[in-house]
Each structure stands twice: as C-alpha cells, then as structure tokens.
Amino acid sequence: MSLKQSAILLVLAGALVAGGYLMFGGSVREATTGATSEAGGAPMVSIDLPKSLSAVAQSGKRLFDENCISCHGPNAVGQEEIGPPLVHIIYEPNHHGDEAFQRAVALGVRRHHWPFGNMAPVEGLSREDVALIIAYIRELQRANGIN
C-alpha cells in the first residue's frame, strides 16, 4: 500500500470516528432542557429551545407532552434506556421525512438506529395530530441546526 493510499485511509477512518461520535455520542447543543423525567431516564442530548413556537408547534407540543414524552422525554431529548431523542441528526428531514413519523405512530417501528426495543403504534392520534407533533419536532430541530 502506498503512502498516499495509507493517508487516504487514515483520513476516512478519522471521518468515520468523528461522524459516529456526532451521531451517537455527542450532544446536539449545550443548553440544558431539564433533569430526569418522571419515567426515570436521563436526557440523552442537550438542546437549545426556540425563543418562541408557532401556533401550530404549540399545539404539537401539547400533543407531544400527552403522547410522546414518556418515551422521548421532555422537548424530545430522549431518555437513556427508554427512548431516543428526536432532536438528533438521525431524524433530520432528509433521513426521516414527515411520513416516517406518521408511519411510526400509526404502525410502530422496529428498532434500527438505537439500542431500544421496537416502538409500538400510538393509539388515538390522527394524521392531523401527528402533523402538529411533527411541526413541533421540526421547530426544535431547526433551533438546533438540524434542517
């Protein structure tokens, strides 16, 4: 193997390590979102909260707090050993579009990105309700540089 090939492999390996850290080990931002939730899991990421939410996102937050917070934690920061953060690069719109959220709520989803169990369907939410929750999550994501 030539010196040039070795250098290229070294750079690629470093990029993979850095990318893995950002995706699975690093927090999204430095602002805190609160302590452990009632369910008991420690937050998985720290985020910046938007200065304000649109009316649609405010409605979505209410629905999120009623239906999603027990697994995904306050402000979608996740909970260690319970459920993943939704304010995370994995859930950016180009990787998990809005329909992925719709399908996860309606049909459940098999574990694939995180070491948690499968997500069961969430009963009692309409597509319109889920669209409001998605609006809330997307505003949180944008406030944290996830577009």
Backbone as CSV, one residue per row, in Angstrom:
resi,resn,N_x,N_y,N_z,CA_x,CA_y,CA_z,C_x,C_y,C_z
1,MET,0.850,-1.168,0.000,0.000,0.000,0.000,0.901,1.238,0.000
2,SER,0.577,2.169,-0.851,1.395,3.373,-0.965,1.129,4.323,0.199
3,LEU,2.011,5.270,0.366,1.851,6.286,1.397,0.584,7.094,1.162
4,LYS,0.300,7.417,-0.091,-0.905,8.190,-0.434,-2.166,7.404,-0.069
5,GLN,-2.206,6.115,-0.366,-3.359,5.284,-0.020,-3.524,5.182,1.494
6,SER,-2.422,5.053,2.205,-2.472,4.988,3.666,-3.024,6.285,4.252
7,ALA,-2.596,7.406,3.709,-3.080,8.707,4.188,-4.583,8.846,3.940
8,ILE,-5.039,8.422,2.781,-6.471,8.493,2.461,-7.268,7.617,3.429
9,LEU,-6.808,6.399,3.677,-7.487,5.514,4.622,-7.523,6.102,6.022
10,LEU,-6.436,6.724,6.444,-6.382,7.352,7.760,-7.393,8.488,7.869
11,VAL,-7.493,9.318,6.848,-8.462,10.419,6.839,-9.881,9.875,6.875
12,LEU,-10.178,8.854,6.083,-11.515,8.255,6.077,-11.860,7.648,7.430
13,ALA,-10.911,6.966,8.048,-11.156,6.381,9.367,-11.452,7.477,10.391
14,GLY,-10.698,8.566,10.335,-10.956,9.685,11.249,-12.325,10.293,11.037
15,ALA,-12.731,10.425,9.784,-14.052,10.973,9.484,-15.151,10.057,10.009
16,LEU,-14.978,8.753,9.888,-15.969,7.804,10.416,-16.070,7.886,11.931
17,VAL,-14.941,7.978,12.601,-14.953,8.092,14.057,-15.648,9.385,14.478
18,ALA,-15.306,10.491,13.839,-15.933,11.777,14.170,-17.425,11.738,13.888
19,GLY,-17.812,11.181,12.758,-19.232,11.079,12.428,-19.988,10.218,13.422
20,GLY,-19.394,9.111,13.843,-20.027,8.252,14.843,-20.199,8.960,16.167
21,TYR,-19.198,9.728,16.558,-19.308,10.483,17.805,-20.450,11.488,17.728
22,LEU,-20.515,12.225,16.621,-21.568,13.228,16.475,-22.947,12.586,16.443
23,MET,-23.068,11.457,15.784,-24.380,10.815,15.679,-24.799,10.110,16.955
24,PHE,-23.857,9.492,17.665,-24.253,8.655,18.782,-23.683,9.053,20.129
25,GLY,-22.668,9.893,20.160,-22.048,10.201,21.435,-22.112,11.649,21.826
26,GLY,-22.184,12.531,20.866,-22.143,13.948,21.159,-23.528,14.524,21.351
27,SER,-23.620,15.571,22.111,-24.909,16.230,22.278,-25.142,17.187,21.119
28,VAL,-26.385,17.577,20.959,-26.738,18.468,19.866,-26.304,19.896,20.175
29,ARG,-26.562,20.391,21.342,-26.172,21.730,21.762,-25.861,21.707,23.252
30,GLU,-25.430,22.838,23.775,-25.004,22.866,25.162,-26.069,23.294,26.156
31,ALA,-27.142,23.895,25.728,-28.172,24.328,26.667,-28.867,23.111,27.256
32,THR,-29.233,23.188,28.522,-29.902,22.057,29.149,-31.407,22.183,28.989
33,THR,-32.087,21.038,29.118,-33.537,21.042,28.967,-34.234,20.539,30.209
34,GLY,-33.515,20.265,31.235,-34.167,19.806,32.449,-33.554,18.513,32.942
35,ALA,-34.020,18.074,34.087,-33.491,16.876,34.713,-34.241,15.647,34.225
36,THR,-33.997,14.560,34.901,-34.631,13.296,34.582,-36.147,13.445,34.588
37,SER,-36.811,12.802,33.631,-38.267,12.890,33.542,-38.913,11.972,34.565
38,GLU,-40.239,12.030,34.642,-40.969,11.186,35.575,-40.732,9.713,35.303
39,ALA,-40.524,9.328,34.049,-40.302,7.923,33.702,-38.937,7.446,34.181
40,GLY,-38.017,8.359,34.478,-36.770,7.980,35.092,-35.532,8.010,34.224
41,GLY,-35.647,8.174,32.909,-34.468,8.158,32.055,-33.796,9.513,31.983
42,ALA,-32.474,9.511,32.060,-31.719,10.760,31.921,-31.801,11.247,30.480
43,PRO,-31.837,12.571,30.267,-31.855,13.097,28.891,-30.629,12.615,28.125
44,MET,-30.809,12.340,26.839,-29.712,11.834,26.015,-28.949,12.941,25.307
45,VAL,-29.587,14.072,25.058,-28.933,15.204,24.415,-29.356,16.480,25.125
46,SER,-28.573,17.511,24.946,-28.928,18.849,25.408,-29.238,19.675,24.176
47,ILE,-30.255,20.507,24.270,-30.663,21.290,23.112,-30.890,22.738,23.496
48,ASP,-30.924,23.587,22.478,-31.370,24.965,22.635,-32.863,24.983,22.323
49,LEU,-33.642,25.607,23.182,-35.069,25.743,22.906,-35.292,26.992,22.064
50,PRO,-36.241,26.944,21.125,-36.544,28.148,20.347,-37.059,29.249,21.275
51,LYS,-36.833,30.508,20.890,-37.329,31.620,21.698,-38.848,31.598,21.762
52,SER,-39.488,31.160,20.676,-40.941,31.016,20.657,-41.288,29.919,19.666
53,LEU,-42.491,29.393,19.811,-43.009,28.378,18.894,-44.181,28.956,18.114
54,SER,-44.332,28.512,16.889,-45.513,28.908,16.107,-46.753,28.328,16.780
55,ALA,-47.920,28.821,16.414,-49.172,28.312,16.980,-49.330,26.831,16.677
56,VAL,-48.948,26.421,15.477,-49.041,25.011,15.096,-48.124,24.174,15.986
57,ALA,-46.894,24.619,16.181,-45.947,23.878,17.012,-46.382,23.863,18.478
58,GLN,-47.022,24.930,18.957,-47.538,24.931,20.325,-48.590,23.839,20.502
59,SER,-49.462,23.690,19.509,-50.452,22.607,19.548,-49.745,21.259,19.515
60,GLY,-48.718,21.153,18.688,-47.948,19.920,18.603,-47.247,19.590,19.906
61,LYS,-46.739,20.610,20.589,-46.083,20.383,21.880,-47.063,19.803,22.888
62,ARG,-48.291,20.339,22.911,-49.298,19.811,23.838,-49.556,18.327,23.552
63,LEU,-49.703,17.984,22.268,-49.930,16.584,21.900,-48.700,15.728,22.201
64,PHE,-47.509,16.262,21.928,-46.267,15.548,22.249,-46.214,15.253,23.747
65,ASP,-46.492,16.274,24.569,-46.433,16.100,26.020,-47.449,15.070,26.518
66,GLU,-48.578,14.961,25.843,-49.609,13.997,26.228,-49.304,12.578,25.755
67,ASN,-48.592,12.439,24.628,-48.472,11.133,23.989,-47.066,10.604,23.797
68,CYS,-46.056,11.454,23.825,-44.711,11.039,23.416,-43.652,11.219,24.495
69,ILE,-43.899,12.099,25.438,-42.886,12.475,26.423,-42.436,11.295,27.282
70,SER,-43.317,10.326,27.518,-42.955,9.202,28.393,-41.798,8.384,27.824
71,CYS,-41.635,8.361,26.525,-40.501,7.649,25.906,-39.424,8.604,25.395
72,HIS,-39.843,9.652,24.685,-38.884,10.539,24.021,-38.445,11.718,24.878
73,GLY,-38.959,11.817,26.104,-38.501,12.813,27.051,-39.012,14.214,26.772
74,PRO,-38.847,15.105,27.748,-39.258,16.496,27.572,-38.502,17.130,26.402
75,ASN,-39.204,17.854,25.579,-38.611,18.543,24.427,-37.875,17.589,23.487
76,ALA,-38.294,16.330,23.462,-37.781,15.320,22.530,-36.284,15.061,22.669
77,VAL,-35.750,15.186,23.894,-34.320,14.971,24.123,-33.971,13.512,24.375
78,GLY,-34.955,12.628,24.339,-34.721,11.214,24.582,-34.544,10.919,26.050
79,GLN,-34.523,9.627,26.364,-34.306,9.188,27.740,-33.448,7.930,27.711
80,GLU,-32.337,7.973,28.413,-31.443,6.819,28.482,-32.249,5.568,28.811
81,GLU,-32.007,4.511,28.073,-32.595,3.193,28.251,-34.109,3.155,28.052
82,ILE,-34.723,4.252,27.558,-36.177,4.269,27.362,-36.536,4.583,25.915
83,GLY,-36.091,5.722,25.411,-36.433,6.111,24.049,-35.474,7.145,23.505
84,PRO,-35.322,7.188,22.170,-34.313,8.058,21.552,-34.722,9.524,21.484
85,PRO,-33.726,10.394,21.365,-34.012,11.813,21.135,-34.472,12.012,19.695
86,LEU,-35.454,12.861,19.512,-35.913,13.201,18.159,-35.239,14.467,17.663
87,VAL,-34.616,15.207,18.566,-33.790,16.348,18.178,-32.376,15.797,18.044
88,HIS,-32.153,15.165,16.909,-30.907,14.465,16.622,-30.763,14.382,15.115
89,ILE,-29.538,14.410,14.639,-29.272,14.404,13.202,-29.891,13.184,12.508
90,ILE,-30.047,12.084,13.208,-30.678,10.894,12.615,-32.083,11.213,12.115
91,TYR,-32.779,12.119,12.783,-34.164,12.425,12.429,-34.300,13.671,11.568
92,GLU,-33.196,14.100,10.944,-33.292,15.241,10.040,-34.281,14.910,8.920
93,PRO,-34.928,15.921,8.357,-35.956,15.687,7.339,-35.497,14.877,6.135
94,ASN,-34.236,14.983,5.740,-33.766,14.225,4.582,-33.536,12.748,4.891
95,HIS,-33.458,12.390,6.158,-33.263,10.983,6.527,-34.551,10.357,7.035
96,HIS,-35.261,11.050,7.880,-36.565,10.620,8.370,-37.556,11.736,8.050
97,GLY,-38.172,11.631,6.897,-39.152,12.625,6.484,-40.407,12.547,7.346
98,ASP,-41.295,13.485,7.134,-42.520,13.544,7.930,-43.327,12.248,7.852
99,GLU,-43.348,11.624,6.685,-44.114,10.374,6.551,-43.535,9.261,7.409
100,ALA,-42.228,9.275,7.659,-41.633,8.274,8.546,-42.197,8.407,9.959
101,PHE,-42.390,9.638,10.412,-43.009,9.855,11.725,-44.464,9.388,11.705
102,GLN,-45.187,9.733,10.630,-46.587,9.307,10.512,-46.687,7.782,10.602
103,ARG,-45.842,7.088,9.865,-45.890,5.621,9.840,-45.474,5.027,11.187
104,ALA,-44.489,5.623,11.837,-44.046,5.117,13.139,-45.179,5.196,14.150
105,VAL,-45.918,6.300,14.153,-47.029,6.463,15.090,-48.156,5.493,14.745
106,ALA,-48.493,5.384,13.477,-49.624,4.550,13.068,-49.325,3.053,13.135
107,LEU,-48.107,2.665,12.762,-47.790,1.241,12.597,-46.763,0.712,13.591
108,GLY,-46.122,1.620,14.308,-44.989,1.217,15.120,-43.767,1.101,14.221
109,VAL,-42.622,0.835,14.801,-41.401,0.715,14.019,-40.437,-0.232,14.733
110,ARG,-39.732,-1.019,13.939,-38.717,-1.907,14.503,-37.482,-1.110,14.891
111,ARG,-36.837,-1.550,15.926,-35.581,-0.944,16.382,-34.578,-1.012,15.232
112,HIS,-33.949,0.142,14.931,-32.927,0.093,13.892,-31.789,1.076,14.089
113,HIS,-31.984,2.204,14.722,-30.887,3.156,14.931,-30.363,3.143,16.363
114,TRP,-31.175,2.715,17.293,-30.851,2.851,18.708,-30.960,1.504,19.412
115,PRO,-30.358,1.360,20.583,-30.413,0.079,21.301,-31.663,-0.066,22.181
116,PHE,-32.777,0.499,21.743,-34.031,0.362,22.474,-34.863,-0.701,21.781
117,GLY,-35.936,-1.114,22.394,-36.834,-2.069,21.759,-37.624,-1.411,20.639
118,ASN,-38.514,-2.198,20.058,-39.379,-1.683,18.998,-40.327,-0.635,19.557
119,MET,-40.734,0.308,18.708,-41.734,1.306,19.095,-43.107,0.756,18.725
120,ALA,-44.001,0.698,19.675,-45.373,0.265,19.420,-46.152,1.400,18.764
121,PRO,-47.205,1.078,18.021,-48.061,2.146,17.487,-48.629,2.973,18.646
122,VAL,-48.929,4.220,18.365,-49.515,5.104,19.374,-50.996,5.255,19.046
123,GLU,-51.828,4.781,19.926,-53.275,4.799,19.712,-53.850,6.203,19.923
124,GLY,-54.892,6.514,19.187,-55.671,7.718,19.437,-55.176,8.989,18.777
125,LEU,-54.155,8.905,17.928,-53.662,10.097,17.248,-54.033,10.038,15.765
126,SER,-54.618,11.101,15.276,-54.950,11.197,13.854,-53.719,11.657,13.076
127,ARG,-53.777,11.556,11.752,-52.690,12.082,10.917,-52.506,13.572,11.173
128,GLU,-53.603,14.285,11.398,-53.518,15.722,11.668,-52.813,15.984,13.001
129,ASP,-53.124,15.171,14.006,-52.434,15.301,15.296,-50.933,15.083,15.124
130,VAL,-50.577,14.036,14.392,-49.160,13.716,14.185,-48.483,14.838,13.404
131,ALA,-49.185,15.437,12.444,-48.615,16.562,11.691,-48.286,17.725,12.634
132,LEU,-49.115,17.966,13.629,-48.838,19.018,14.612,-47.608,18.663,15.451
133,ILE,-47.510,17.399,15.860,-46.339,16.948,16.628,-45.077,17.097,15.789
134,ILE,-45.163,16.729,14.518,-44.014,16.863,13.622,-43.591,18.325,13.511
135,ALA,-44.559,19.232,13.411,-44.235,20.664,13.331,-43.447,21.100,14.567
136,TYR,-43.847,20.618,15.737,-43.134,20.921,16.973,-41.706,20.364,16.927
137,ILE,-41.565,19.103,16.550,-40.239,18.478,16.483,-39.354,19.211,15.482
138,ARG,-39.900,19.550,14.325,-39.097,20.228,13.298,-38.649,21.612,13.783
139,GLU,-39.496,22.324,14.524,-39.062,23.630,15.057,-37.945,23.451,16.086
140,LEU,-38.046,22.416,16.925,-36.956,22.130,17.861,-35.678,21.791,17.090
141,GLN,-35.813,20.982,16.052,-34.640,20.610,15.248,-33.993,21.836,14.624
142,ARG,-34.801,22.689,13.983,-34.248,23.872,13.332,-33.531,24.774,14.331
143,ALA,-34.076,24.894,15.551,-33.428,25.712,16.578,-32.069,25.142,16.971
144,ASN,-31.828,23.892,16.578,-30.577,23.216,16.927,-29.756,22.844,15.700
145,GLY,-30.010,23.563,14.600,-29.200,23.399,13.403,-29.479,22.158,12.590
146,ILE,-30.599,21.500,12.849,-30.971,20.312,12.085,-32.041,20.735,11.093
147,ASN,-31.668,20.789,9.850,-32.583,21.248,8.807,-32.827,20.119,7.850
